[in-house]
Amino acid sequence: MTPEQLITFATVAEHGNISHAALALHLSQPAVSGQLKLLQEDFGEPLYQRAGRGVRLTAAGEQLLAHAQRLRDTFRQAQALCEAMRGLERGTLRIGASTTPASYLLPYLIADFHGRYPEVLVSTSHGNTAEIVAALDSVDIALIEGPPGQELPLGTEVTAWREDEIVAIVPRGHPLAGAEQQGLQALGAYPLVLREGGSGVRQIVERAFARHGVTMRVALEIAGVEGVKEAVRAGMGIGFVSAMSIRHEDGVLQQLRIAPEPLVRRFSILLPHAATPSRAAARFLELCLGPVTEAT
């Protein structure tokens, strides 16, 4: 039995899936399976069982898990201390970001960070808000739309960040295109194009319609901001996106502010293991909370 095997076991138990744990550990799936096999042989009885596409711990595995988790947490704290003492001459920073901040804020933040710490390797993962929250154990810091909306891993710190406005978009020539703003009642009279489930924009739009008692006529659900914009251009209906996403539009689409109350939300920054963040994550958080340079 080795420390590496126990850390791998704790990560597999955390994710409930060997392939997902392999991604988080930056190992191949066969390497993870091999470590689990050796650990199970040393332990002398089954520690987990296959369950569909994932794994489920046995009673013996549940007993071992508490020890494995303590070892993994101790290792993370030692790793964070090492990074803090070494400084940022070298290192890595793993950033998770949901769709809107990933597309319209993160490129400028990374460019700024790289200019200050050119030897730090930055990697990013994108998804909708729910997907990024679910993957917090595999990133050092995350930028999401709105509050997390679900239970977070123990020790995660949430910081309210920048404001963002959600607007409706229509193609030029649409009956509502002549106005700068529209109420939800008027918007609800037309087919709507919504983001996929788990999207922060979709959650805000659905809550606004429900709050005002307006029925939604959903014509299409589609993944991603660009998917919504293309569907609106194709005449599928009225879409809803961040105002940031159409600041460079060519005039084919027109934005409509929501009246009488604009749909305004805040982005959030999530810092897993906030008590012992990597120095790179701490510096990136400081950069996020300062002024951001954006393209105009």
N, C-alpha and C positions, 0 to 999 in steps of 0.2 A: 504494500500500500504506500503510495507516494502523495505528497502535497498536491502535485499537478492532477492526479487522479481525483482527489477529493474536490478540488476547485472545479474540475470538469463536471463531476457528479452534481455539485450544487447548482451549476449553471444549467444543466439539463433539467433538473427538477424545477428550476425557476421558470424555464420556457415551456416545459412539458413536451418538448420536441427536440430530437437529436439534431436535425438539420438547422433549426433556428439557433440552437446553442452553438453549433459549429461556426455559424456566421458571427455570433457575438464574441467568440473566442479567437476568431481569425484562424481556425483550423479546418482541415478537411473533415467531411462526415466520417470516413473510415477511421481517421485518427481518433475522433471522439468515441466512436463505437469500440475501438481497440482499447482505449483507456478504461471505459466502463467494463469491458469484459475482464481485464486484468484485475480491476478493483473487486468485481463480483467473485472472481476465483479466489482472491486473497481472503475475502470476507467469509466465504464458505457457504453462502446461500443466496437465493435471488434477491436483488435489491430493487428491481423494477420489472414491469411487465408491459408488453406492447398493448396499446389501446387505440385502435383506429390508426390514424397517422401520427400519433404521439406515444407517450409513455406514461405509465402510472406507477407510483412507488408502492412497494410492498410494505408490510409492517416493519420489517427490518430496515428497509430503505428510509422510512420516516424517522426511525431512531438515529440512523447515521446522518441524516440531513442536517440536524441541528449542529453537529460537530463540523460538518463540511462548510456550512454557512459561516460559522465563526472564523474558520481558517481563511475562507475567501475574503471576508471583510477585513481581517487583519492584514492580508496580503495587499488589498487595495489601499489601506491606510499607509502601509510601508512604501508602496509605489508612489502615492501622492507626496509623501515626505521626500522621497528621492528626487522627484521632479522639481519640488519647491527648492531644494538645496542646490540642484544642478542649474537652475535658471532656465531660460528659454533659448539658449544657444542651439539646442536640439529639442525634439519632442514631437508630439502628435496632438491634434485637436479634432475630435469627431463631433460634427454638428448635425443635429436633426432639425428639419424645418418643414412646416406645413406649406401648402401651395402658394399662398399670397406672399408671405415673407420670404420664402425660398426664391421666388421669381423676381420680386421687385425691391427687396431690401438686402438680402444676403449677398448678392454679388458685390455691392459697394462695401459692405462690412468686411468681407473676406479680402478685398483689394486693400483696404486700409490696414487690416491686421497683417497681411503679407508684407506690406511696406515697412511695418515696424519690426516684425519677427520673420524674416525671410527663410530661416532654416526650420521653422515649424511646419510639419506636414499637415495640411488640412484636408479632411475628407468629409463629405456631406451625404446625407440620406434624406429623401423627400417622400412625402405622402400627405394624406389629409390629416386633420387634427387628431382623430382617433388613432390612426396608424402610428403617428409619431409618439403619442402618449404611450401606446402599447409597447413601443420599442425603446423606452427610456434607458433600459439597462445596457443598451449597446451604444450610447452616445455620451458625450461629456457635457453638452449643453443643448437645449432645444428652444426653437422659436415657434410659437403656435398662435393660431387665431382664436381670440377669446380666452376664457378660463378653461382649465383642463376638462371639466365636466365629468370626471370619473376619478376613482381612487388612484392615488399615485404611490409609487414605491416609497417605503419609509426613508426619511431623510431628504426628500426632494423639496427644494425651495422654489416658490412661485413668486415672480416679480412682475407686476403690471408694467406694461411697456407703452408703445406708441399707439395713438388713436388712428382709426381707419374708418372710412365711411363706405357702406354698401349702397350701390345705386342700381337702378333698373337700366337695362340697355335695350334699344330698339333699332331696327334699320331705318335709314333715311326713307321717307315715304310712308312709314307706319302712321296710322291715324292719330297716335299720341305724340308723334315726333315734334309737333309744333310748340310744345310747352317745355319749360325747363324743369318742372316738377309735376308729379302726379300722386294722387292718393292711392292707397291699396285697393279701394273699391273699384276705381277705374282700371287699375292694372289687372285685378282679378277677373275682369270681364273678358280677358284674352287668354289664349293658351300660354303656358309658362314653361320655360326650360330651366331645370334645376340641376345643381351639382349632385354627385353621388352621396349616398348615406355616409355619415361620418364627417362630412364637410362642415367647417365652422360657418361658412356663408349660408349654407342651406339651413342649419339650425336656427340662425338668427332670422332668416326670412320666414321660416315656418312659424316661429314663435310670434312674429309681428302679425302675420295673417290671422293666427288663432286669437291673439289678443284683441284684434279689431273685429272678430267674427266674420271674416271674409273667406269664402270658399276658394280653394286653389284648383285651377284647371290645369293639371300637370300634363303637358304634351310629350315631354321627353326628360329623362334623367341621363346625364352624361358626365363622365369623369373629367376633371380638370377645367381650369379657367378658359384655356384656349378652345376646348371642346364646346363650352357654353357660347363663346363668342362666334365660333363658326356656325353653330346651330342657329343662332339669331340671324346671322348674315344670310343663311339659307332659308329664312322665313318660317322657322319652326315655332317661334313664339317669342315672348319677352323673357330675357335672362336677368340674372342678378349676379353682380361681381363687385370686387373692390374697385373703388374709384382709381386706385393706383394702376390697375391693369389696363385702363383705356387712355392713359395720359399721352400715349404716343400714337393713338389711332389715326387712320388716314381720312376720316370723315364719313366712312360707310356706316358706322354706328354712332348713335347719339345716346348720351346718358341722361337719365331722368332722376332727379333727387326725389326721395320719398317724402311726401307731405302728409300731415303738417309737421311730423317729427322725423327728421332724418334718422336713418338706421346707422348709428355710430357704435363701434365696438373698440375694445382695446386688445392689442396683441399681448401675449404673456411670454416671459422667458422662464424656462424650467431648468433648474440646476440640480441634477441628481447628485447624491452624496455631498450635499452643500457644506457639511462640517469639514470635509477634507477634499475640496475640489482640486483638480490639477491646476498648476499655475497658469497654463495656457487658457483653461476655461475661465479662470478668474479674470485674466487680462481681457479676454474676449467679452466677458460680461461688462467690464468697465467701459469698453469701447462701445458696446450696444447702448449703454445708458448715456453716453455722450452724444454730441451732435452728429447726425449722419449726413454725408454728402451723397446726393442722388442726381441722376441725370435729369435734365429738364427737357 
